[in-house]
Amino acid sequence: MDLDFFKLIDSGVVIVGDANPPSSYRKGDSGLGVKELQQKIMKLGYTLPKYGDDGSYGDEMVFAVKAFQKANGLIDDGIVGEKTLAKIDDLIKALNKSKEEDLPKVTSLGDKYSFQVKTKVAAGVYKYSNLAEKQKVIVANTIFSVYGYTEGVKAWAVPGGFVMANQVEPLPVILTTGGLSKEMEAEFRAFLKGEGIDSELNVHAKGNPSAEITVSGLQLVKVRQFLDGKDWYYKNVIHIK
């Protein structure tokens, strides 16, 4: 799937980068910035056997940084300044760079079957479908649309890239059908059972027989595709607040 397709979508997503990221890291520093730095150092092959990515810049981290600096022709002072940061990022990008044929396949939902999700935490937006090369961060509780997914539903395709599926939650919605006969109701229920969709189908028999079902995510996609395939009437999705 062409990533430019997602970049052209105006979804109103609020995207932010790290606020005032430090220009250097050194012994005694701590926090998420240090933790990410530790993860990058380990990804490049430098071990932190005792403390790992604990978010604290201690002696173990100093030793690993010095080894990295020495191996890359930098001043080995154990401080991750601008030159060291740039070198780390360059090597990580080269490591993450993936051939198109190696990337997980993306199943497109298009505009018709896109659905909305909400970030449970501050979620990274990644350039590739294998969740490599984080570009930006979407703030927690942001609602936006999903336009595709990778095999095993590990990642959702969103405007500008991909997010981890486990960092967002699909929003439940109500679909309301109309003109539902007894035969149609039976067929609908058989479909839901066959697909393992356990959402309750609430049928209203008075007047023009109708039914309501609350679904989310890919189950919502399946139900809408079923109704469209049968050419059955249903109302637009109503978001539950």
FIMARKOL-654207 format. One record per residue: residue number from 1; z, x, y of N, C-alpha, C in turn. Coordinates in Angstrom, 2 decimals. Each point is the difference from the previous one (the first is absolute). Layout:
<rs>
R,NUM,Z,X,Y,Z,X,Y,Z,X,Y
...
</rs>
This chain:
<rs>
R,1,0.00,0.84,-1.19,0.00,-0.84,1.19,0.00,0.88,1.24
R,2,-0.81,-0.36,1.01,-0.13,0.78,1.20,1.23,-0.19,0.87
R,3,0.68,1.10,0.32,1.20,-0.09,0.82,-0.32,-0.48,1.40
R,4,-1.22,0.23,0.47,-0.37,-0.44,1.34,0.10,-1.52,0.12
R,5,-0.17,-0.72,-1.14,0.12,-1.45,0.01,1.37,-0.42,0.50
R,6,1.04,0.69,-0.49,1.36,-0.36,0.37,0.30,0.40,1.44
R,7,-0.59,1.11,0.46,0.26,0.47,1.35,-0.56,-0.97,1.04
R,8,-1.00,-0.78,-0.38,-0.63,-0.92,0.94,0.75,-1.32,0.12
R,9,0.96,-0.23,-0.87,0.71,-1.27,0.00,1.09,0.01,1.05
R,10,-0.01,-0.97,0.89,1.04,-0.12,1.03,1.07,-0.93,-0.52
R,11,1.08,0.56,-0.51,1.04,-0.82,-0.63,1.24,-0.17,0.84
R,12,0.09,0.72,1.11,1.20,-0.06,0.81,1.17,0.74,-0.60
R,13,-0.23,0.88,-0.96,1.06,0.76,-0.62,0.58,0.99,1.00
R,14,1.32,0.06,0.06,0.65,0.97,0.87,0.18,1.29,-0.77
R,15,-0.65,1.06,0.43,0.06,1.27,-0.69,0.60,1.05,0.92
R,16,0.95,0.72,-0.49,0.65,1.02,0.81,0.07,1.30,-0.78
R,17,0.04,1.09,0.71,0.23,1.29,-0.62,1.47,0.36,0.11
R,18,0.36,1.18,-0.44,1.38,0.43,0.14,0.33,0.14,1.48
R,19,1.14,-0.52,0.40,0.39,0.07,1.40,0.50,1.40,0.33
R,20,-0.69,0.66,0.93,0.40,1.33,0.44,0.35,0.93,-1.15
R,21,-0.94,0.28,-0.90,0.30,0.90,-1.11,0.34,1.39,0.52
R,22,0.96,0.67,-0.60,0.39,1.34,0.48,-1.13,1.00,-0.20
R,23,-0.06,0.99,0.90,-1.06,1.00,-0.08,0.37,1.12,-0.96
R,24,1.25,0.03,-0.45,0.42,1.02,-0.96,1.20,-0.48,-0.79
R,25,0.19,0.62,-1.18,1.15,-0.29,-0.86,0.65,1.32,-0.37
R,26,1.33,-0.02,-0.09,0.72,1.23,-0.35,1.30,-0.34,-0.70
R,27,0.68,1.03,-0.46,1.26,-0.18,-0.72,0.98,-0.82,0.82
R,28,0.60,-0.99,-0.66,0.96,-0.89,0.65,-0.59,-1.34,0.37
R,29,-1.35,-0.09,0.04,-0.63,-1.28,0.30,0.10,-0.94,-1.21
R,30,-0.09,-1.29,0.26,0.04,-0.99,-1.09,-0.73,-1.26,0.43
R,31,-0.29,-0.84,-0.98,-0.66,-1.27,0.31,-1.29,-0.19,-0.77
R,32,-0.70,-1.09,0.33,-1.23,-0.34,-0.72,-1.10,1.04,0.20
R,33,-0.04,0.60,1.20,-1.00,1.03,0.26,0.17,1.19,-0.92
R,34,1.25,0.41,-0.21,0.29,1.11,-0.90,-0.33,-0.39,-1.44
R,35,0.32,-1.23,-0.35,-0.27,-0.48,-1.37,-1.51,0.04,-0.29
R,36,-0.81,-0.48,0.94,-1.46,0.02,-0.19,-0.50,1.44,-0.08
R,37,0.59,0.88,0.82,-0.39,1.41,-0.02,0.32,0.62,-1.35
R,38,1.16,-0.32,-0.55,0.39,0.50,-1.32,-0.97,-0.48,-1.07
R,39,-0.40,-1.27,0.09,-0.94,-0.54,-0.97,-1.35,0.71,0.06
R,40,-0.43,0.33,1.22,-1.27,0.73,0.16,0.10,1.41,-0.57
R,41,1.12,0.67,0.29,0.21,1.37,-0.50,-0.04,0.02,-1.53
R,42,0.67,-0.99,-0.61,0.02,-0.07,-1.46,-1.38,-0.32,-0.55
R,43,-0.73,-0.86,0.71,-1.35,-0.34,-0.45,-0.91,1.21,0.02
R,44,0.30,0.95,0.88,-0.79,1.22,0.10,0.47,1.07,-0.98
R,45,0.98,-0.34,-0.81,0.40,0.90,-1.07,1.24,0.83,0.25
R,46,0.73,-0.31,1.05,1.23,0.75,0.31,1.20,-0.85,-0.41
R,47,0.79,0.53,-0.89,1.07,-0.79,-0.62,1.26,-0.05,0.85
R,48,0.69,-1.12,-0.11,1.33,-0.19,0.58,0.88,-0.50,-1.14
R,49,0.32,0.88,-0.94,0.59,-0.42,-1.29,1.39,-0.64,0.08
R,50,0.78,0.37,0.99,1.38,-0.50,0.03,0.13,-1.31,0.77
R,51,-0.61,-0.08,1.16,0.21,-1.17,0.86,-1.24,-0.89,0.17
R,52,-1.17,0.55,-0.31,-1.22,-0.80,0.12,-0.22,-0.53,1.41
R,53,-0.60,-1.20,0.08,-0.28,-0.59,1.32,1.18,-0.85,0.47
R,54,1.12,0.67,0.28,1.22,-0.70,0.41,0.06,-0.27,1.50
R,55,-1.00,0.48,0.73,-0.02,-0.23,1.44,0.86,0.94,0.81
R,56,0.56,1.03,-0.63,0.83,0.99,0.71,-0.64,1.38,-0.09
R,57,-0.16,0.62,1.14,-0.66,1.31,0.09,1.06,1.08,-0.19
R,58,0.18,0.42,-1.27,1.01,1.01,-0.33,-0.63,1.32,-0.42
R,59,0.82,0.85,-0.61,-0.47,1.33,-0.41,-1.15,-0.07,-0.99
R,60,0.05,-0.99,-0.89,-1.05,-0.13,-0.99,-1.35,-0.28,0.68
R,61,0.03,-0.84,1.01,-1.21,-0.32,0.74,-0.48,1.22,0.79
R,62,0.91,0.73,0.58,-0.35,1.21,0.75,-0.72,0.99,-0.92
R,63,0.51,0.17,-1.20,-0.60,0.93,-0.96,-1.42,-0.44,-0.36
R,64,-0.18,-1.31,-0.23,-1.32,-0.51,-0.37,-0.98,0.14,1.15
R,65,0.46,-0.28,1.21,-0.88,0.11,1.18,-0.41,1.45,0.23
R,66,0.94,0.93,-0.16,-0.34,1.42,0.16,-1.06,0.42,-1.01
R,67,0.15,-0.46,-1.22,-0.98,0.33,-1.04,-1.37,-0.57,0.36
R,68,-0.01,-1.20,0.52,-1.27,-0.63,0.42,-0.62,0.79,1.14
R,69,0.82,0.34,0.98,-0.51,0.73,1.17,-0.57,1.36,-0.40
R,70,0.71,0.70,-0.84,-0.45,1.33,-0.43,-1.33,-0.10,-0.75
R,71,-0.14,-1.03,-0.84,-1.21,-0.17,-0.79,-1.20,-0.40,0.84
R,72,0.25,-0.51,1.21,-1.08,-0.48,0.85,-0.16,0.80,1.29
R,73,0.55,1.21,0.02,-0.19,0.88,1.13,0.69,-0.42,1.27
R,74,1.10,-0.72,-0.12,0.76,-0.45,1.16,1.29,0.81,0.12
R,75,0.61,-0.03,1.16,1.29,0.67,0.19,1.03,-0.70,-0.88
R,76,0.61,0.74,-0.93,0.91,-0.62,-0.97,1.42,-0.04,0.55
R,77,0.21,-0.92,0.95,1.32,-0.16,0.61,0.75,-1.21,-0.53
R,78,-0.61,-0.76,-0.91,0.67,-1.17,-0.57,0.05,-1.20,0.92
R,79,-0.66,0.09,1.15,-0.05,-1.11,0.95,-1.40,-0.61,-0.06
R,80,-0.06,-1.29,-0.15,-1.30,-0.68,-0.06,-0.40,-0.40,1.41
R,81,-0.70,0.91,0.68,-0.50,-0.27,1.33,-1.40,-0.58,-0.04
R,82,-0.68,0.01,1.14,-1.32,-0.63,0.09,-1.02,0.61,-0.94
R,83,-0.04,1.33,-0.09,-0.98,0.66,-0.87,0.27,-0.29,-1.46
R,84,1.28,0.03,-0.38,0.34,-0.28,-1.39,-0.27,-1.46,-0.34
R,85,0.36,-0.90,0.92,-0.28,-1.43,-0.21,-1.49,-0.24,-0.17
R,86,-0.81,0.63,0.86,-1.44,-0.18,-0.06,-0.56,0.50,-1.33
R,87,0.51,1.13,-0.47,-0.48,0.57,-1.26,0.38,-0.90,-1.17
R,88,1.22,-0.50,0.02,0.45,-0.90,-1.06,-0.88,-1.24,-0.04
R,89,-0.25,-0.59,1.18,-0.81,-1.22,0.06,-1.43,0.26,-0.45
R,90,-0.56,1.15,0.37,-1.37,0.34,-0.42,-0.09,0.10,-1.52
R,91,1.00,0.65,-0.61,-0.02,0.17,-1.45,0.24,-1.31,-0.73
R,92,0.84,-0.85,0.58,0.25,-1.32,-0.61,-1.26,-0.85,0.07
R,93,-0.71,0.04,1.13,-1.24,-0.76,0.12,-1.03,0.47,-1.01
R,94,-0.10,1.32,-0.15,-0.95,0.55,-0.97,0.38,-0.41,-1.43
R,95,1.32,-0.05,-0.26,0.47,-0.38,-1.33,-0.25,-1.48,-0.28
R,96,0.16,-0.82,1.06,-0.15,-1.44,-0.17,-1.44,-0.47,0.03
R,97,-0.87,0.85,0.55,-1.39,-0.40,0.14,-0.58,-0.34,-1.37
R,98,-0.48,-1.22,-0.12,-0.45,-0.48,-1.31,-1.48,-0.30,0.03
R,99,-0.64,0.26,-1.10,-1.39,-0.38,-0.15,-0.06,-1.52,-0.18
R,100,-1.02,-0.60,0.56,-0.10,-1.46,-0.03,0.04,-0.55,-1.41
R,101,-0.63,0.72,-0.94,-0.05,-0.51,-1.37,1.35,0.08,-0.71
R,102,0.93,0.79,0.55,1.32,0.14,-0.61,1.00,-1.03,0.52
R,103,-0.36,-0.71,1.06,0.94,-0.94,0.61,0.11,-1.28,-0.84
R,104,1.19,-0.62,-0.02,0.15,-1.26,-0.70,-0.97,-1.05,0.54
R,105,-0.56,-0.81,-0.89,-0.94,-1.04,0.40,0.73,-1.07,0.81
R,106,-0.65,-0.48,1.06,0.58,-1.04,0.84,-0.76,-1.31,-0.23
R,107,0.73,-1.04,-0.36,-0.58,-1.33,-0.15,0.08,-0.71,1.35
R,108,-1.14,-0.40,0.52,-0.05,-0.63,1.31,0.31,-1.50,-0.09
R,109,0.78,-0.49,0.96,0.26,-1.43,0.11,-0.84,-0.62,1.11
R,110,-0.49,0.85,0.89,-0.77,-0.50,1.13,0.86,-0.82,0.94
R,111,-0.65,-0.59,0.99,0.73,-0.85,0.96,0.45,-1.30,-0.65
R,112,-0.83,-0.53,-0.90,0.27,-1.33,-0.56,1.29,-0.05,-0.80
R,113,0.28,1.04,-0.77,1.17,-0.03,-0.87,1.09,0.99,0.43
R,114,-0.09,0.49,1.21,1.07,0.86,0.50,1.28,-0.83,0.14
R,115,1.12,0.66,-0.07,1.28,-0.69,0.16,0.94,0.88,0.81
R,116,1.08,-0.59,0.45,0.90,0.74,0.87,1.24,0.52,-0.74
R,117,0.46,1.14,0.47,1.21,0.62,-0.54,0.88,0.43,1.18
R,118,1.24,0.34,-0.33,0.93,0.49,1.02,0.65,1.28,-0.51
R,119,0.09,0.99,0.85,0.62,1.26,-0.41,1.51,-0.19,-0.17
R,120,0.50,0.49,-1.14,1.44,-0.06,-0.27,0.72,1.15,0.67
R,121,-0.70,1.10,0.19,0.53,1.21,0.64,-1.10,0.55,0.89
R,122,0.29,1.06,0.74,-1.04,0.70,0.74,-0.96,0.60,-1.03
R,123,-1.23,-0.47,-0.02,-0.94,0.35,-1.07,-1.11,0.91,0.50
R,124,-0.31,1.02,-0.79,-1.06,0.92,0.35,-1.38,-0.61,-0.23
R,125,-0.95,0.35,0.84,-1.40,-0.36,-0.18,-0.74,1.25,-0.44
R,126,-0.57,-0.03,-1.20,-0.63,1.18,-0.58,-1.52,-0.09,0.11
R,127,-0.62,1.17,0.09,-1.46,0.06,0.19,-0.75,-0.37,-1.26
R,128,0.55,0.39,-1.16,-0.72,-0.18,-1.26,0.71,-1.01,-0.91
R,129,-0.77,-0.55,-0.94,0.55,-1.00,-0.91,0.97,0.58,-1.02
R,130,0.06,1.34,-0.10,1.00,0.62,-0.87,1.28,0.30,0.77
R,131,0.10,-0.60,1.19,1.18,0.13,0.86,0.25,1.45,0.41
R,132,-1.08,0.70,0.31,0.08,1.37,0.50,-0.32,0.01,1.49
R,133,0.61,0.93,0.69,-0.19,0.26,1.43,0.44,-1.18,0.86
R,134,1.31,-0.06,0.22,0.55,-1.06,0.85,-0.44,0.22,1.44
R,135,-0.50,-1.06,0.63,-0.53,0.11,1.35,0.94,-0.58,1.05
R,136,0.54,-1.16,-0.28,0.84,-0.72,0.96,1.12,-0.69,-0.74
R,137,0.87,-0.67,0.77,1.08,-0.79,-0.59,-0.01,-1.39,0.62
R,138,0.08,-1.02,-0.85,0.13,-1.38,0.47,1.49,-0.35,0.00
R,139,0.48,-0.51,1.11,1.42,-0.29,0.12,0.41,-1.11,-0.96
R,140,1.27,-0.02,-0.37,0.53,-1.02,-0.91,-0.17,-1.39,0.60
R,141,-0.18,-0.98,-0.88,-0.13,-1.42,0.36,-1.30,-0.32,0.74
R,142,-0.98,0.88,-0.12,-1.31,-0.29,0.58,-0.82,-0.83,-1.00
R,143,-0.65,-1.04,0.51,-0.83,-0.86,-0.84,-1.47,0.35,0.25
R,144,-0.75,0.21,-1.08,-1.41,0.33,0.12,-0.73,-0.42,-1.26
R,145,-1.31,0.10,0.03,-0.83,-0.48,-1.11,-0.38,1.11,-0.97
R,146,-0.13,-0.38,-1.26,-0.45,0.88,-1.08,-1.42,-0.42,-0.38
R,147,-0.89,1.00,-0.16,-1.40,-0.29,-0.27,-0.48,0.56,-1.35
R,148,0.91,0.58,-0.76,-0.38,0.53,-1.31,1.19,0.68,-0.65
R,149,-0.22,0.47,-1.23,1.10,0.64,-0.73,-0.57,0.96,-1.03
R,150,0.83,0.97,-0.41,-0.42,0.97,-1.01,0.49,-0.42,-1.38
R,151,-0.54,0.66,-1.01,0.36,-0.31,-1.39,1.50,0.13,-0.20
R,152,0.59,-0.98,-0.68,1.44,0.00,-0.19,0.77,-0.47,1.21
R,153,-0.72,-0.41,1.04,0.57,-0.47,1.26,1.04,0.99,0.52
R,154,-0.39,1.26,0.05,0.89,1.03,0.56,-0.15,0.10,1.51
R,155,-1.17,-0.40,0.49,-0.26,0.09,1.44,-0.79,-1.21,0.46
R,156,0.30,-0.43,1.25,-0.77,-1.06,0.64,-0.92,0.64,1.03
R,157,-1.22,-0.49,0.08,-0.94,0.44,1.03,0.26,-0.82,1.26
R,158,0.25,0.69,1.10,0.33,-0.65,1.27,-0.87,0.61,1.10
R,159,-0.01,-0.59,1.19,-0.78,0.61,1.08,0.40,1.46,0.23
R,160,-0.94,0.90,-0.11,0.27,1.41,0.27,0.39,0.83,-1.20
R,161,0.13,-0.59,-1.20,0.37,0.80,-1.16,0.68,-0.80,-1.09
R,162,1.09,0.58,-0.54,0.69,-0.59,-1.14,1.52,0.13,0.16
R,163,0.74,-0.99,-0.52,1.46,0.06,0.00,0.49,-0.15,-1.43
R,164,1.21,0.53,-0.26,0.61,-0.16,-1.32,0.34,-1.48,-0.22
R,165,-0.39,-0.53,-1.14,0.26,-1.41,-0.28,1.49,-0.32,-0.04
R,166,0.82,0.97,-0.45,1.43,-0.27,-0.11,0.73,0.07,1.34
R,167,-0.71,0.31,1.08,0.64,0.05,1.32,-0.26,-1.25,0.82
R,168,-0.75,-0.94,-0.58,-0.27,-1.25,0.70,0.25,-1.17,-0.95
R,169,0.18,-1.20,0.57,0.17,-1.20,-0.82,-1.01,-1.06,0.44
R,170,-0.77,-0.55,-0.96,-0.95,-1.06,0.35,0.75,-1.22,0.52
R,171,-0.54,-0.64,1.02,0.63,-1.18,0.57,-0.39,-1.24,-0.81
R,172,0.97,-0.81,-0.39,-0.32,-1.23,-0.74,-0.68,-1.01,0.92
R,173,-0.95,-0.74,-0.53,-0.73,-1.00,0.78,-0.13,-1.28,-0.81
R,174,-0.31,-1.08,0.70,-0.18,-1.30,-0.65,-1.48,-0.36,0.02
R,175,-0.52,-0.35,-1.17,-1.34,-0.55,-0.09,0.12,-1.48,-0.33
R,176,-0.71,-0.83,0.74,0.04,-1.44,-0.23,-1.40,-0.50,-0.36
R,177,-0.11,-0.60,-1.17,-1.29,-0.55,-0.43,-0.08,-1.47,0.36
R,178,-1.19,-0.57,-0.12,-0.19,-1.44,0.23,-0.95,-0.58,-1.02
R,179,0.10,-1.31,-0.24,-0.89,-0.67,-0.95,0.16,0.50,-1.42
R,180,1.24,0.23,-0.40,0.27,0.58,-1.32,0.19,-1.10,-1.04
R,181,-0.93,-0.13,-0.91,0.11,-1.00,-1.06,0.92,0.52,-1.11
R,182,0.31,-0.88,-0.96,0.84,0.39,-1.13,-0.66,1.11,-0.80
R,183,-1.31,-0.11,-0.18,-0.73,1.01,-0.76,0.02,1.36,0.73
R,184,-0.16,-0.06,1.33,0.02,1.23,0.80,1.40,0.63,-0.04
R,185,1.03,-0.86,0.07,1.37,0.51,-0.06,0.25,0.73,-1.32
R,186,-0.47,-0.60,-1.10,0.19,0.61,-1.32,-0.73,1.35,-0.08
R,187,-1.20,0.05,0.56,-0.77,1.24,-0.01,0.68,1.07,0.86
R,188,0.53,-0.43,1.14,0.71,0.90,0.91,1.22,0.60,-0.70
R,189,0.77,-0.86,-0.66,1.21,0.48,-0.68,-0.36,0.95,-1.15
R,190,-1.09,-0.28,-0.70,-0.44,0.87,-1.09,-0.39,1.37,0.54
R,191,-0.65,0.01,1.16,-0.38,1.27,0.64,1.24,0.81,0.36
R,192,0.98,-0.65,0.63,1.22,0.69,0.41,0.73,0.60,-1.20
R,193,0.06,-0.76,-1.07,0.66,0.48,-1.22,-0.76,1.18,-0.60
R,194,-1.31,-0.11,-0.03,-0.82,1.06,-0.58,0.08,1.29,0.77
R,195,0.18,-0.09,1.32,0.09,1.19,0.85,1.44,0.50,0.15
R,196,0.94,-0.71,-0.59,1.40,0.42,0.09,0.60,-0.19,1.38
R,197,-0.54,-0.96,0.76,0.52,-0.29,1.34,1.08,-1.07,-0.15
R,198,1.23,0.38,0.27,1.12,-0.91,-0.27,0.40,-0.85,1.20
R,199,-0.78,0.02,1.08,0.30,-0.83,1.16,-0.16,-1.47,-0.36
R,200,0.89,-0.82,0.52,-0.02,-1.42,-0.33,-1.11,-0.73,0.74
R,201,-0.71,-0.86,-0.70,-1.04,-0.83,0.59,0.61,-1.37,0.30
R,202,0.18,-0.30,1.28,0.61,-1.27,0.40,-1.11,-1.01,0.29
R,203,-0.03,-1.07,-0.79,-1.06,-1.00,0.11,0.51,-1.24,0.73
R,204,-0.82,-0.48,0.94,0.32,-1.23,0.76,-1.04,-1.05,-0.38
R,205,0.44,-1.04,-0.69,-0.92,-0.99,-0.57,-0.36,-1.12,0.97
R,206,0.79,-0.21,1.06,-0.25,-1.11,0.91,-1.20,0.29,0.90
R,207,-0.74,-1.08,0.33,-1.16,0.15,0.88,-1.06,0.88,-0.65
R,208,-0.51,0.96,0.76,-0.97,0.95,-0.54,0.78,1.06,-0.79
R,209,-0.09,0.00,-1.35,0.81,0.92,-0.81,-0.20,1.45,0.45
R,210,1.09,0.71,0.17,-0.06,1.39,0.45,1.05,0.81,-0.72
R,211,-0.05,1.32,0.20,0.99,0.88,-0.62,0.25,1.20,0.90
R,212,1.21,0.53,-0.09,0.37,1.19,0.76,0.49,1.08,-0.94
R,213,-0.35,1.23,0.30,0.48,1.13,-0.79,0.31,1.15,0.95
R,214,1.11,0.69,-0.24,0.39,1.15,0.81,-0.25,1.27,-0.79
R,215,-0.84,0.87,0.53,-0.37,1.23,-0.68,-0.14,1.13,1.03
R,216,-0.09,1.23,-0.51,-0.13,1.14,0.90,-0.80,1.11,-0.69
R,217,-0.46,0.94,0.78,-0.67,1.18,-0.53,-1.22,-0.32,-0.84
R,218,-0.14,0.74,-1.10,-1.16,-0.17,-0.85,0.00,-1.33,-0.73
R,219,1.18,-0.60,-0.18,0.03,-1.35,-0.59,-0.64,-1.00,0.96
R,220,0.23,0.18,1.28,-0.65,-0.84,1.00,-1.51,0.16,-0.08
R,221,-0.45,1.23,-0.15,-1.44,0.27,-0.12,-0.58,-0.74,-1.20
R,222,0.67,0.09,-1.15,-0.48,-0.65,-1.22,-0.10,-1.52,0.17
R,223,1.02,-0.58,0.63,0.00,-1.46,0.18,-1.14,-0.41,0.94
R,224,-0.17,0.71,1.07,-1.07,-0.34,0.94,-1.38,0.18,-0.64
R,225,-0.16,1.05,-0.80,-1.28,0.20,-0.68,-0.27,-1.11,-1.00
R,226,1.07,-0.45,-0.68,-0.14,-1.11,-0.94,-0.44,-1.27,0.72
R,227,0.67,-0.33,1.10,-0.33,-1.22,0.75,-1.41,0.07,0.59
R,228,-0.38,1.17,0.49,-1.35,0.17,0.54,-1.04,-0.12,-1.10
R,229,0.32,0.56,-1.18,-0.93,-0.08,-1.13,-0.24,-1.43,-0.46
R,230,1.04,-0.83,0.14,-0.12,-1.41,-0.38,-0.55,-0.86,1.14
R,231,-0.10,0.64,1.18,-0.43,-0.71,1.20,0.96,-1.14,0.33
R,232,1.29,0.24,-0.23,1.03,-0.97,0.32,0.49,0.24,1.41
R,233,0.29,-1.09,0.69,0.49,0.10,1.37,1.43,0.55,0.03
R,234,0.28,0.87,0.96,1.39,0.39,0.28,0.12,0.43,1.45
R,235,1.18,-0.20,0.54,0.24,0.34,1.39,0.19,1.50,0.17
R,236,-0.12,0.43,1.24,0.21,1.40,0.32,1.42,0.42,-0.34
R,237,0.18,1.29,-0.17,1.30,0.57,-0.34,0.98,-0.22,1.15
R,238,1.19,-0.42,-0.33,1.07,-0.18,0.99,1.08,1.01,-0.29
R,239,0.30,0.85,0.93,1.01,1.03,-0.22,1.41,-0.59,0.08
R,240,0.83,0.41,-0.94,1.39,-0.45,-0.02,0.84,0.98,0.80
R,241,0.72,-0.48,0.98,0.83,0.87,0.84,1.44,0.02,-0.50
</rs>
